[in-house]
Amino acid sequence: MTAAPSRAAPGRPREFDLDDAVRDALEVFRQRGYHGASMVDLIEGTRLSRGSLYKAFPDKRALFFAAFDLYAREALERLHEKLRQGNAREGIRTALLHYAHISAQACGQKGCLISTATGELLPDDDEAKRKVEAYCASVVALLADAVARGQAEGVIDRVHDARTLARYLQTLIQGLRFVAKTGAGEGELRDVVAAAMLAVARAP
């Protein structure tokens, strides 16, 4: 997606890629949160002039939701990719270990835009609520599909309700990021994943 601003800012050519600007803004929001990110921060982070930024996005809110959509889309694509590795139980384990890893890394200390929208905009912002609910529903749907596949493959006990187990796994994923922020290391998070995988098991 390309826009042609009337005035170039330092670091950006006259023809700039709007998706690149959104990605840069995403990093600003991850570092500072929604309320903490000023328009000056976003102008500096995207390397656009004020006029160029406002031409593409009428306000900070519109830019935040564009960044949210990008973040959510890529997060869902990564989850889908991890879940397809090996049989369904192996895919779930791979996905959980991925979240344990990124939560424990320095980049994991950056804000999650889903958490930012939930913590700073909900429950009063209806648009944010719809976006967060849609994202969470997509995560649960991907996990439920993986559980159902595992049950069909015989690697996950059929006694489990697929959607309930998926909701449990989604809650665990969000919890990994939270406990990492309180100081838990990757080894501890991997231990949590190992414990959780006992619930995603075949009947003895």
Backbone as a chain_set.jsonl record, in Angstrom:
{"seq": "MTAAPSRAAPGRPREFDLDDAVRDALEVFRQRGYHGASMVDLIEGTRLSRGSLYKAFPDKRALFFAAFDLYAREALERLHEKLRQGNAREGIRTALLHYAHISAQACGQKGCLISTATGELLPDDDEAKRKVEAYCASVVALLADAVARGQAEGVIDRVHDARTLARYLQTLIQGLRFVAKTGAGEGELRDVVAAAMLAVARAP", "coords": {"N": [[0.859, -1.175, 0.0], [0.775, 2.104, -0.961], [1.387, 5.508, -0.344], [1.289, 8.956, -1.304], [2.669, 11.486, 0.094], [2.414, 15.027, 0.6], [4.657, 16.275, 1.494], [7.913, 15.329, 2.231], [9.301, 13.525, 4.992], [12.216, 13.46, 7.144], [14.158, 10.606, 6.475], [12.158, 9.172, 5.201], [11.123, 8.547, 1.864], [9.495, 10.532, -0.717], [7.533, 8.936, -1.826], [6.052, 6.666, 0.122], [5.785, 3.546, 1.859], [2.844, 2.535, 3.193], [2.288, 0.363, 4.817], [4.773, -0.166, 5.961], [5.049, 2.096, 7.545], [2.968, 1.679, 9.344], [3.912, -0.61, 10.599], [6.167, 0.408, 11.878], [4.909, 2.189, 13.606], [3.558, 0.359, 15.153], [5.641, -0.708, 16.72], [6.229, 1.489, 18.291], [3.862, 1.736, 19.79], [4.007, -0.704, 21.124], [6.182, -0.287, 22.76], [5.45, 1.95, 24.295], [2.751, 1.84, 24.9], [-0.791, 2.6, 24.457], [-1.911, 5.059, 25.489], [0.445, 6.193, 26.37], [1.942, 6.722, 24.106], [2.739, 9.445, 22.251], [1.761, 11.77, 19.642], [4.054, 12.978, 18.714], [5.956, 11.019, 19.366], [5.089, 9.038, 17.599], [5.403, 10.236, 15.111], [8.173, 10.518, 15.077], [8.849, 7.81, 15.309], [7.793, 6.64, 12.979], [9.048, 8.099, 11.077], [7.852, 9.997, 9.514], [6.489, 13.075, 8.239], [4.447, 15.368, 10.117], [2.259, 16.201, 8.585], [2.157, 14.196, 6.596], [1.601, 11.942, 8.155], [-0.898, 12.536, 9.271], [-2.337, 12.752, 6.968], [-2.501, 10.144, 6.112], [-3.62, 8.871, 8.336], [-6.272, 9.828, 10.344], [-6.103, 10.276, 13.1], [-4.515, 9.372, 16.262], [-5.804, 7.137, 17.231], [-6.856, 5.821, 14.949], [-4.47, 5.044, 13.746], [-3.461, 3.358, 15.71], [-5.333, 1.235, 15.639], [-4.869, 0.293, 13.076], [-2.286, -0.677, 13.427], [-2.857, -2.598, 15.356], [-4.438, -4.406, 13.873], [-2.528, -5.366, 12.051], [-0.7, -6.578, 13.822], [-2.335, -8.542, 15.034], [-3.074, -10.103, 12.806], [-0.591, -11.172, 11.935], [0.189, -12.53, 14.233], [-1.75, -14.538, 14.388], [-1.2, -15.915, 12.04], [1.347, -16.933, 12.642], [0.715, -18.603, 14.809], [-0.944, -20.489, 13.551], [0.92, -21.655, 11.821], [2.73, -22.839, 13.668], [1.078, -24.705, 14.922], [0.696, -26.569, 12.947], [2.886, -28.182, 12.842], [4.163, -31.334, 12.887], [2.27, -33.994, 14.532], [-0.974, -33.204, 15.974], [-0.738, -32.858, 18.772], [2.009, -32.46, 19.063], [2.207, -30.131, 17.592], [0.748, -28.325, 19.171], [2.366, -28.294, 21.455], [4.709, -27.228, 20.315], [3.776, -24.668, 19.642], [3.16, -23.611, 22.201], [5.689, -23.646, 23.423], [6.957, -21.833, 21.789], [5.617, -19.467, 22.537], [6.453, -19.379, 25.182], [9.167, -18.928, 24.814], [9.323, -16.409, 23.388], [8.088, -14.807, 25.243], [9.867, -14.787, 27.338], [12.112, -13.565, 26.303], [13.963, -10.515, 25.67], [12.53, -8.975, 23.854], [10.063, -9.812, 24.459], [9.37, -8.343, 26.593], [8.349, -6.066, 25.623], [5.248, -4.428, 25.021], [2.259, -6.316, 24.464], [0.041, -5.899, 21.847], [-2.559, -6.784, 21.99], [-2.975, -7.07, 24.706], [-2.52, -4.425, 25.393], [-4.673, -3.075, 24.15], [-6.742, -4.301, 25.54], [-6.192, -3.656, 28.236], [-5.99, -0.829, 28.26], [-8.07, 0.296, 26.757], [-10.429, -1.171, 26.932], [-13.183, -1.56, 29.281], [-14.72, 0.246, 27.872], [-14.481, 1.044, 25.22], [-16.012, 0.314, 22.357], [-15.21, -0.448, 19.762], [-12.579, -1.352, 20.14], [-13.167, -3.461, 21.843], [-14.595, -5.19, 20.133], [-12.566, -5.868, 18.315], [-10.628, -7.121, 19.946], [-12.125, -9.253, 20.95], [-12.679, -10.605, 18.554], [-10.105, -11.365, 17.761], [-9.341, -13.049, 19.927], [-11.3, -15.018, 19.665], [-10.515, -16.116, 17.237], [-8.027, -17.21, 17.909], [-8.835, -19.167, 19.776], [-10.388, -20.739, 18.074], [-8.447, -21.749, 16.263], [-6.888, -23.248, 18.046], [-8.826, -25.039, 19.014], [-9.409, -26.437, 16.677], [-6.955, -27.725, 16.368], [-6.924, -29.358, 18.644], [-9.154, -31.003, 18.101], [-8.214, -32.244, 15.8], [-6.088, -33.642, 16.909], [-7.492, -35.409, 18.516], [-8.75, -36.933, 16.583], [-6.513, -38.082, 15.476], [-5.734, -39.653, 17.516], [-3.994, -38.834, 19.513], [-4.729, -37.139, 21.471], [-6.836, -37.198, 24.244], [-10.189, -38.147, 23.842], [-12.0, -37.491, 25.766], [-11.848, -34.884, 26.426], [-13.44, -31.743, 25.958], [-13.168, -30.07, 22.991], [-13.269, -27.26, 22.556], [-13.289, -26.22, 25.15], [-10.809, -27.083, 26.126], [-9.23, -25.706, 24.335], [-9.762, -23.07, 25.089], [-8.605, -23.116, 27.603], [-5.899, -23.414, 26.851], [-5.511, -21.029, 25.466], [-5.779, -19.201, 27.56], [-3.566, -19.937, 29.047], [-1.498, -19.158, 27.296], [-1.719, -16.345, 27.328], [-1.151, -16.02, 30.003], [1.534, -16.803, 30.195], [2.983, -14.646, 29.134], [2.403, -12.708, 31.036], [3.493, -13.719, 33.473], [6.147, -13.805, 32.734], [6.776, -11.123, 32.633], [6.835, -10.615, 35.323], [9.185, -11.65, 36.095], [9.772, -14.37, 35.679], [11.831, -16.874, 34.26], [12.858, -18.359, 31.077], [13.208, -21.124, 31.434], [11.518, -21.694, 33.588], [9.081, -21.065, 32.42], [8.975, -22.971, 30.416], [8.704, -25.218, 31.98], [6.128, -24.799, 32.906], [4.747, -25.117, 30.525], [5.292, -27.835, 30.068], [3.852, -28.964, 32.172], [1.294, -28.189, 31.439], [0.961, -29.659, 29.129], [0.333, -32.124, 30.049], [-2.342, -32.078, 30.306], [-3.074, -32.142, 27.741], [-3.266, -34.786, 26.572], [-3.114, -38.255, 25.597], [-5.41, -40.778, 26.549], [-4.459, -43.027, 29.162]], "CA": [[0.0, 0.0, 0.0], [1.669, 3.247, -1.079], [0.767, 6.83, -0.314], [2.169, 10.006, -1.798], [2.46, 12.665, 0.912], [2.758, 16.282, -0.048], [5.944, 16.733, 1.974], [8.648, 14.192, 2.756], [9.927, 13.681, 6.296], [13.54, 12.848, 7.168], [14.157, 9.159, 6.588], [11.159, 8.57, 4.314], [11.032, 9.185, 0.55], [8.187, 11.131, -1.002], [6.627, 7.796, -1.959], [6.365, 5.784, 1.236], [4.923, 2.388, 2.008], [2.001, 2.736, 4.369], [2.43, -0.796, 5.691], [6.003, 0.018, 6.724], [4.766, 3.101, 8.559], [2.141, 1.029, 10.374], [4.785, -1.514, 11.356], [6.974, 1.254, 12.766], [4.012, 2.684, 14.655], [3.291, -0.788, 16.028], [6.731, -0.799, 17.684], [6.066, 2.595, 19.243], [2.776, 1.367, 20.706], [4.469, -1.802, 21.975], [7.112, 0.258, 23.745], [4.896, 2.998, 25.137], [1.34, 1.691, 25.154], [-1.644, 3.499, 23.665], [-1.969, 6.4, 26.076], [1.791, 6.728, 26.536], [2.521, 7.094, 22.816], [2.262, 10.743, 21.767], [1.903, 11.932, 18.203], [5.475, 13.248, 18.468], [6.603, 9.7, 19.367], [4.7, 8.304, 16.393], [6.047, 10.91, 13.98], [9.582, 10.125, 15.121], [8.959, 6.376, 15.087], [7.48, 6.305, 11.584], [9.893, 8.953, 10.243], [6.989, 10.745, 8.604], [6.135, 14.419, 8.691], [3.112, 15.446, 10.73], [1.268, 16.268, 7.516], [2.056, 12.888, 5.96], [0.957, 11.007, 9.074], [-2.315, 12.867, 9.387], [-2.978, 12.491, 5.678], [-2.767, 8.708, 6.054], [-4.43, 8.481, 9.482], [-6.845, 11.051, 10.901], [-5.739, 10.476, 14.499], [-3.73, 8.289, 16.868], [-6.673, 5.974, 17.379], [-6.895, 5.12, 13.667], [-3.162, 4.437, 13.55], [-3.36, 2.243, 16.643], [-6.12, 0.102, 15.163], [-4.159, -0.272, 11.916], [-1.195, -1.467, 13.997], [-3.487, -3.749, 16.013], [-4.843, -5.365, 12.837], [-1.307, -5.985, 11.554], [-0.189, -7.424, 14.899], [-3.228, -9.69, 15.197], [-2.995, -10.957, 11.618], [0.672, -11.898, 11.926], [0.184, -13.447, 15.371], [-2.583, -15.688, 14.017], [-0.465, -16.675, 11.021], [2.401, -17.681, 13.331], [0.095, -19.679, 15.58], [-1.381, -21.518, 12.598], [2.125, -22.34, 11.349], [3.261, -23.681, 14.739], [0.147, -25.798, 15.193], [0.728, -27.543, 11.86], [4.151, -28.905, 12.887], [3.997, -32.657, 13.462], [0.87, -34.278, 14.825], [-1.614, -32.069, 16.643], [-0.177, -32.653, 20.111], [3.327, -31.868, 18.857], [1.995, -28.758, 17.146], [0.351, -27.526, 20.335], [3.566, -28.123, 22.273], [5.575, -26.288, 19.6], [3.196, -23.333, 19.786], [3.316, -23.153, 23.582], [7.104, -23.368, 23.653], [7.23, -20.576, 21.085], [5.158, -18.365, 23.378], [7.335, -19.336, 26.347], [10.433, -18.332, 24.384], [9.22, -14.984, 23.096], [7.704, -14.101, 26.463], [11.041, -14.676, 28.203], [13.149, -12.765, 25.669], [13.87, -9.073, 25.897], [11.447, -8.428, 23.034], [8.812, -10.162, 25.109], [9.038, -7.334, 27.585], [7.538, -5.065, 24.95], [3.833, -4.671, 25.214], [1.44, -7.038, 23.497], [-1.029, -4.967, 21.476], [-3.835, -7.309, 22.453], [-3.05, -6.685, 26.116], [-2.635, -2.968, 25.443], [-6.06, -2.709, 23.846], [-7.597, -4.799, 26.624], [-5.935, -2.949, 29.479], [-6.112, 0.627, 28.182], [-9.254, 0.765, 26.043], [-11.634, -1.866, 27.384], [-14.362, -2.079, 28.577], [-15.569, 1.339, 27.387], [-14.31, 1.274, 23.781], [-16.703, -0.772, 21.659], [-14.421, -0.925, 18.618], [-11.488, -2.156, 20.696], [-13.754, -4.699, 22.366], [-14.888, -6.072, 18.998], [-11.319, -6.355, 17.744], [-10.019, -8.062, 20.879], [-12.957, -10.459, 20.969], [-12.497, -11.316, 17.287], [-8.789, -11.987, 17.81], [-9.387, -14.16, 20.877], [-12.125, -16.073, 19.07], [-9.711, -16.764, 16.2], [-7.038, -18.037, 18.606], [-9.538, -20.331, 20.317], [-10.795, -21.576, 16.943], [-7.262, -22.465, 15.784], [-6.52, -24.245, 19.055], [-9.869, -26.067, 19.037], [-9.194, -27.278, 15.488], [-5.794, -28.565, 16.643], [-7.354, -30.378, 19.604], [-10.016, -31.952, 17.391], [-7.346, -33.036, 14.926], [-5.368, -34.574, 17.765], [-8.418, -36.47, 18.928], [-8.927, -37.816, 15.43], [-5.248, -38.799, 15.287], [-5.53, -40.541, 18.651], [-2.922, -38.366, 20.395], [-5.367, -36.352, 22.523], [-7.976, -37.943, 24.779], [-11.488, -37.67, 23.376], [-12.812, -37.065, 26.899], [-11.78, -33.424, 26.477], [-14.201, -30.902, 25.036], [-12.132, -29.38, 22.218], [-13.299, -25.813, 22.749], [-12.893, -25.923, 26.525], [-9.358, -27.248, 26.201], [-8.658, -24.598, 23.57], [-9.856, -21.877, 25.935], [-7.567, -23.292, 28.623], [-4.612, -23.147, 26.232], [-5.444, -19.594, 25.185], [-5.537, -18.552, 28.84], [-2.175, -20.226, 29.378], [-0.647, -18.337, 26.44], [-1.726, -14.992, 27.88], [-0.508, -16.065, 31.309], [2.979, -16.894, 30.034], [3.526, -13.29, 28.97], [2.258, -11.98, 32.303], [4.456, -14.165, 34.478], [7.476, -13.412, 32.266], [6.972, -9.731, 33.047], [7.093, -10.576, 36.763], [10.529, -12.142, 36.338], [9.977, -15.793, 35.396], [12.735, -17.14, 33.148], [12.342, -19.284, 30.063], [13.154, -22.466, 31.988], [10.29, -21.799, 34.372], [7.941, -21.067, 31.501], [8.958, -24.281, 29.751], [8.147, -26.156, 32.957], [4.676, -24.583, 32.884], [4.262, -25.762, 29.298], [5.337, -29.281, 30.275], [2.723, -29.313, 33.03], [0.062, -28.004, 30.665], [0.839, -30.72, 28.133], [-0.278, -33.3, 30.678], [-3.778, -31.974, 30.041], [-3.271, -32.394, 26.314], [-2.669, -36.104, 26.499], [-3.918, -39.417, 25.24], [-5.805, -41.563, 27.721], [-3.528, -44.118, 29.408]], "C": [[0.894, 1.224, 0.0], [0.881, 4.531, -1.08], [1.785, 7.84, -0.799], [1.934, 11.268, -0.99], [2.939, 13.903, 0.199], [4.133, 16.772, 0.363], [6.669, 15.555, 2.609], [9.222, 14.527, 4.119], [11.308, 13.058, 6.245], [13.43, 11.342, 7.327], [13.134, 8.465, 5.709], [11.186, 9.284, 2.966], [9.644, 9.776, 0.341], [7.14, 10.051, -1.205], [6.965, 6.833, -0.824], [5.338, 4.666, 1.319], [4.152, 2.516, 3.307], [2.117, 1.571, 5.338], [3.694, -0.691, 6.54], [5.787, 1.033, 7.845], [3.939, 2.513, 9.696], [2.994, 0.109, 11.23], [5.67, -0.727, 12.324], [6.126, 1.796, 13.918], [3.691, 1.579, 15.657], [4.366, -0.892, 17.105], [6.655, 0.321, 18.721], [4.99, 2.255, 20.263], [3.202, 0.226, 21.627], [5.384, -1.276, 23.076], [6.418, 1.159, 24.756], [3.437, 2.801, 25.529], [0.536, 2.681, 24.337], [-1.605, 4.914, 24.225], [-0.579, 7.021, 26.186], [2.446, 7.183, 25.248], [1.916, 8.415, 22.349], [2.389, 10.796, 20.248], [3.34, 12.266, 17.834], [6.252, 11.933, 18.421], [6.327, 8.971, 18.061], [5.304, 8.931, 15.144], [7.52, 10.51, 13.916], [9.737, 8.641, 14.781], [8.708, 5.957, 13.656], [8.339, 7.075, 10.598], [9.081, 9.658, 9.157], [6.804, 12.161, 9.131], [4.753, 14.367, 9.318], [2.034, 15.448, 9.647], [1.052, 14.921, 6.84], [1.301, 11.902, 6.842], [-0.534, 11.266, 9.166], [-3.065, 12.676, 8.069], [-3.365, 11.016, 5.58], [-3.719, 8.254, 7.148], [-4.964, 9.734, 10.164], [-6.447, 11.327, 12.344], [-4.966, 9.257, 15.018], [-4.545, 7.006, 16.965], [-6.708, 5.145, 16.092], [-5.576, 4.412, 13.396], [-2.985, 3.237, 14.48], [-4.129, 1.028, 16.132], [-5.519, -0.52, 13.904], [-3.009, -1.149, 12.399], [-1.73, -2.727, 14.673], [-3.836, -4.815, 14.98], [-3.636, -6.1, 12.271], [-0.763, -6.986, 12.573], [-1.024, -8.701, 15.021], [-3.112, -10.644, 14.017], [-1.715, -11.781, 11.636], [0.757, -12.885, 13.087], [-0.622, -14.7, 15.051], [-1.894, -16.551, 12.962], [0.633, -17.511, 11.669], [1.818, -18.847, 14.121], [-0.333, -20.815, 14.664], [-0.187, -22.333, 12.112], [2.66, -23.292, 12.422], [2.36, -24.902, 14.966], [0.182, -26.88, 14.128], [2.009, -28.382, 11.868], [3.971, -30.242, 13.603], [2.536, -33.003, 13.649], [0.306, -33.154, 15.693], [-1.031, -31.803, 18.024], [1.212, -32.019, 20.019], [3.204, -30.407, 18.425], [1.611, -27.847, 18.293], [1.563, -27.268, 21.223], [4.515, -27.121, 21.625], [5.072, -24.854, 19.769], [3.403, -22.793, 21.191], [4.771, -22.832, 23.906], [7.544, -22.094, 22.941], [6.807, -19.381, 21.947], [6.004, -18.248, 24.641], [8.637, -18.627, 25.986], [10.304, -16.826, 24.182], [8.814, -14.179, 24.332], [8.92, -13.847, 27.341], [12.135, -13.792, 27.617], [12.936, -11.28, 25.938], [12.733, -8.463, 25.094], [10.102, -8.75, 23.657], [8.409, -9.171, 26.172], [8.335, -6.131, 26.951], [6.071, -5.411, 25.15], [3.226, -5.515, 24.103], [0.27, -6.127, 23.143], [-2.399, -5.475, 21.877], [-4.031, -6.91, 23.908], [-3.198, -5.172, 26.263], [-4.065, -2.523, 25.199], [-6.986, -3.116, 24.98], [-7.435, -3.949, 27.867], [-6.228, -1.458, 29.432], [-7.423, 1.103, 27.568], [-10.545, 0.076, 26.469], [-11.93, -1.5, 28.834], [-15.181, -1.013, 27.858], [-15.532, 1.538, 25.876], [-14.897, 0.097, 23.013], [-15.888, -1.327, 20.492], [-13.261, -1.795, 19.095], [-12.013, -3.486, 21.204], [-14.037, -5.676, 21.237], [-13.613, -6.682, 18.425], [-10.652, -7.385, 18.65], [-10.808, -9.364, 20.911], [-12.783, -11.278, 19.693], [-11.15, -12.029, 17.264], [-8.812, -13.209, 18.726], [-10.205, -15.323, 20.339], [-11.34, -16.825, 17.998], [-8.652, -17.673, 16.816], [-7.695, -19.315, 19.126], [-9.937, -21.281, 19.186], [-9.614, -22.381, 16.404], [-6.862, -23.566, 16.764], [-7.544, -25.377, 19.118], [-9.734, -27.004, 17.841], [-8.02, -28.231, 15.716], [-6.159, -29.687, 17.611], [-8.202, -31.433, 18.909], [-9.203, -32.833, 16.453], [-6.583, -34.073, 15.737], [-6.24, -35.712, 18.256], [-8.65, -37.456, 17.787], [-7.674, -38.657, 15.176], [-4.98, -39.795, 16.424], [-4.439, -40.115, 19.596], [-3.449, -37.461, 21.511], [-6.635, -37.078, 22.936], [-9.295, -37.318, 24.312], [-12.398, -37.216, 24.524], [-12.851, -35.54, 27.002], [-12.803, -32.802, 25.522], [-13.2, -30.006, 24.316], [-12.111, -27.877, 22.494], [-12.886, -25.425, 24.167], [-11.384, -26.043, 26.695], [-8.659, -26.124, 25.44], [-8.684, -23.304, 24.382], [-8.815, -21.935, 27.055], [-6.195, -22.932, 28.057], [-4.441, -21.666, 25.911], [-5.157, -18.804, 26.459], [-4.088, -18.749, 29.278], [-1.231, -19.335, 28.581], [-0.574, -16.908, 26.973], [-1.007, -14.956, 29.222], [1.007, -16.139, 31.218], [3.613, -15.509, 29.908], [3.479, -12.529, 30.296], [3.327, -12.407, 33.306], [5.885, -13.863, 34.043], [7.781, -11.981, 32.688], [7.238, -9.608, 34.547], [8.431, -11.216, 37.11], [10.773, -13.613, 36.078], [10.864, -15.961, 34.168], [12.154, -18.161, 32.19], [12.247, -20.707, 30.591], [11.89, -22.689, 32.795], [9.063, -21.86, 33.475], [7.839, -22.394, 30.748], [8.409, -25.355, 30.692], [6.622, -26.033, 33.012], [4.073, -25.26, 31.659], [4.24, -27.278, 29.471], [4.17, -29.744, 31.141], [1.41, -29.219, 32.262], [-0.132, -29.131, 29.665], [0.297, -32.01, 28.725], [-1.788, -33.291, 30.461], [-4.099, -32.281, 28.589], [-2.652, -33.762, 26.014], [-3.662, -37.153, 26.046], [-4.252, -40.187, 26.518], [-4.834, -42.725, 27.904], [-4.139, -45.453, 29.007]], "O": [[1.716, 1.366, 0.906], [-0.16, 4.64, -1.729], [2.992, 7.613, -0.717], [1.068, 12.063, -1.355], [3.774, 13.832, -0.703], [4.726, 17.596, -0.333], [6.095, 14.854, 3.442], [9.589, 15.673, 4.38], [11.563, 12.208, 5.392], [12.709, 10.85, 8.195], [13.243, 7.258, 5.493], [11.265, 10.512, 2.928], [8.732, 9.541, 1.134], [5.987, 10.219, -0.806], [8.049, 6.249, -0.81], [4.187, 4.817, 0.91], [4.738, 2.595, 4.387], [2.053, 1.766, 6.552], [3.692, -1.081, 7.708], [6.28, 0.852, 8.958], [4.177, 2.811, 10.866], [2.822, 0.052, 12.448], [5.891, -1.154, 13.458], [6.578, 1.851, 15.062], [3.568, 1.829, 16.855], [4.054, -1.135, 18.271], [6.98, 0.117, 19.89], [5.178, 2.46, 21.462], [2.801, 0.192, 22.791], [5.354, -1.775, 24.202], [6.754, 1.139, 25.94], [2.93, 3.513, 26.396], [1.096, 3.503, 23.612], [-1.298, 5.861, 23.501], [-0.438, 8.242, 26.104], [3.408, 7.951, 25.282], [0.717, 8.491, 22.082], [3.056, 9.954, 19.647], [3.807, 11.884, 16.76], [7.103, 11.742, 17.552], [7.225, 8.357, 17.484], [5.678, 8.217, 14.214], [8.047, 10.203, 12.847], [10.652, 8.261, 14.05], [9.338, 5.021, 13.164], [8.363, 6.75, 9.411], [9.556, 9.882, 8.043], [6.947, 12.411, 10.328], [3.984, 13.436, 9.078], [1.014, 14.773, 9.782], [-0.08, 14.54, 6.543], [0.473, 11.128, 6.362], [-1.338, 10.335, 9.142], [-4.278, 12.463, 8.06], [-4.417, 10.675, 5.039], [-4.536, 7.359, 6.93], [-4.185, 10.615, 10.525], [-6.45, 12.479, 12.776], [-4.791, 8.261, 14.316], [-4.01, 5.911, 16.795], [-6.604, 3.919, 16.134], [-5.566, 3.298, 12.871], [-2.424, 2.217, 14.081], [-3.623, -0.092, 16.19], [-5.644, -1.725, 13.687], [-2.776, -2.23, 11.857], [-1.127, -3.795, 14.572], [-3.561, -5.996, 15.188], [-3.693, -7.307, 12.036], [-0.408, -8.11, 12.218], [-0.481, -9.802, 15.101], [-3.058, -11.859, 14.204], [-1.759, -12.983, 11.374], [1.334, -13.962, 12.941], [-0.216, -15.806, 15.408], [-1.997, -17.777, 12.994], [0.835, -18.666, 11.295], [2.365, -19.95, 14.103], [-0.104, -21.983, 14.978], [-0.269, -23.557, 12.002], [3.007, -24.432, 12.115], [2.856, -26.009, 15.177], [-0.26, -28.001, 14.378], [2.197, -29.215, 10.981], [3.661, -30.272, 14.794], [1.661, -32.405, 13.024], [1.041, -32.253, 16.098], [-0.849, -30.647, 18.407], [1.548, -31.139, 20.811], [3.993, -29.558, 18.838], [2.096, -26.719, 18.381], [1.764, -26.148, 21.692], [5.067, -26.258, 22.308], [5.859, -23.939, 20.011], [3.783, -21.634, 21.356], [5.051, -21.848, 24.591], [8.403, -21.365, 23.436], [7.547, -18.405, 22.072], [6.247, -17.142, 25.122], [9.148, -17.821, 26.764], [11.084, -16.054, 24.739], [9.159, -13.003, 24.45], [9.003, -12.818, 28.011], [13.0, -13.315, 28.352], [11.867, -10.855, 26.376], [12.048, -7.555, 25.565], [9.115, -8.054, 23.419], [7.259, -9.146, 26.61], [7.791, -5.281, 27.656], [5.719, -6.561, 25.415], [3.637, -5.431, 22.946], [-0.422, -5.634, 24.034], [-3.314, -4.678, 22.084], [-5.111, -6.469, 24.301], [-3.911, -4.694, 27.146], [-4.607, -1.702, 25.938], [-7.901, -2.377, 25.342], [-8.423, -3.56, 28.489], [-6.659, -0.875, 30.427], [-7.846, 2.227, 27.841], [-11.626, 0.659, 26.382], [-11.001, -1.156, 29.564], [-16.228, -1.323, 27.29], [-16.447, 2.133, 25.308], [-14.333, -0.996, 23.023], [-15.877, -2.536, 20.259], [-12.993, -2.851, 18.521], [-11.376, -4.523, 21.017], [-13.75, -6.867, 21.364], [-13.579, -7.867, 18.091], [-10.165, -8.41, 18.171], [-10.228, -10.45, 20.899], [-12.743, -12.507, 19.745], [-11.057, -13.166, 16.802], [-8.353, -14.285, 18.34], [-9.845, -16.483, 20.536], [-11.483, -18.041, 17.866], [-8.402, -18.77, 16.316], [-7.17, -20.412, 18.937], [-9.831, -22.498, 19.335], [-9.759, -23.569, 16.116], [-6.538, -24.681, 16.357], [-7.174, -26.542, 19.261], [-9.921, -28.214, 17.968], [-8.069, -29.394, 15.314], [-5.75, -30.833, 17.421], [-7.99, -32.629, 19.108], [-9.471, -34.028, 16.326], [-6.442, -35.225, 15.325], [-5.779, -36.845, 18.394], [-8.736, -38.665, 18.005], [-7.762, -39.797, 14.72], [-4.115, -40.664, 16.311], [-3.982, -40.919, 20.409], [-2.692, -37.063, 22.396], [-7.414, -37.519, 22.091], [-9.478, -36.103, 24.386], [-13.449, -36.623, 24.282], [-13.771, -34.974, 27.591], [-12.998, -33.29, 24.408], [-12.462, -29.261, 24.961], [-11.039, -27.291, 22.647], [-12.209, -24.415, 24.363], [-10.757, -25.199, 27.335], [-7.606, -25.648, 25.866], [-7.724, -22.534, 24.356], [-8.218, -20.918, 27.408], [-5.419, -22.228, 28.704], [-3.352, -21.113, 26.068], [-4.382, -17.848, 26.439], [-3.463, -17.834, 29.814], [-0.264, -18.811, 29.133], [0.509, -16.329, 27.058], [-0.332, -13.978, 29.544], [1.701, -15.595, 32.076], [4.654, -15.237, 30.505], [4.409, -11.795, 30.632], [3.987, -11.565, 33.915], [6.756, -13.68, 34.893], [8.911, -11.665, 33.058], [7.804, -8.611, 34.996], [8.781, -11.318, 38.285], [11.903, -14.071, 36.243], [10.678, -15.279, 33.16], [11.105, -18.751, 32.445], [11.315, -21.432, 30.244], [11.263, -23.744, 32.701], [8.124, -22.612, 33.737], [6.739, -22.876, 30.478], [7.732, -26.286, 30.255], [5.914, -27.031, 33.147], [3.022, -25.895, 31.742], [3.281, -27.934, 29.066], [3.571, -30.787, 30.88], [0.527, -30.063, 32.416], [-1.265, -29.519, 29.38], [-0.148, -32.893, 27.993], [-2.433, -34.34, 30.434], [-5.227, -32.631, 28.243], [-1.653, -33.871, 25.303], [-4.877, -36.963, 26.105], [-3.451, -40.232, 27.452], [-4.424, -43.347, 26.924], [-3.494, -46.493, 29.144]]}, "num_chains": 1, "name": "protein.A"}
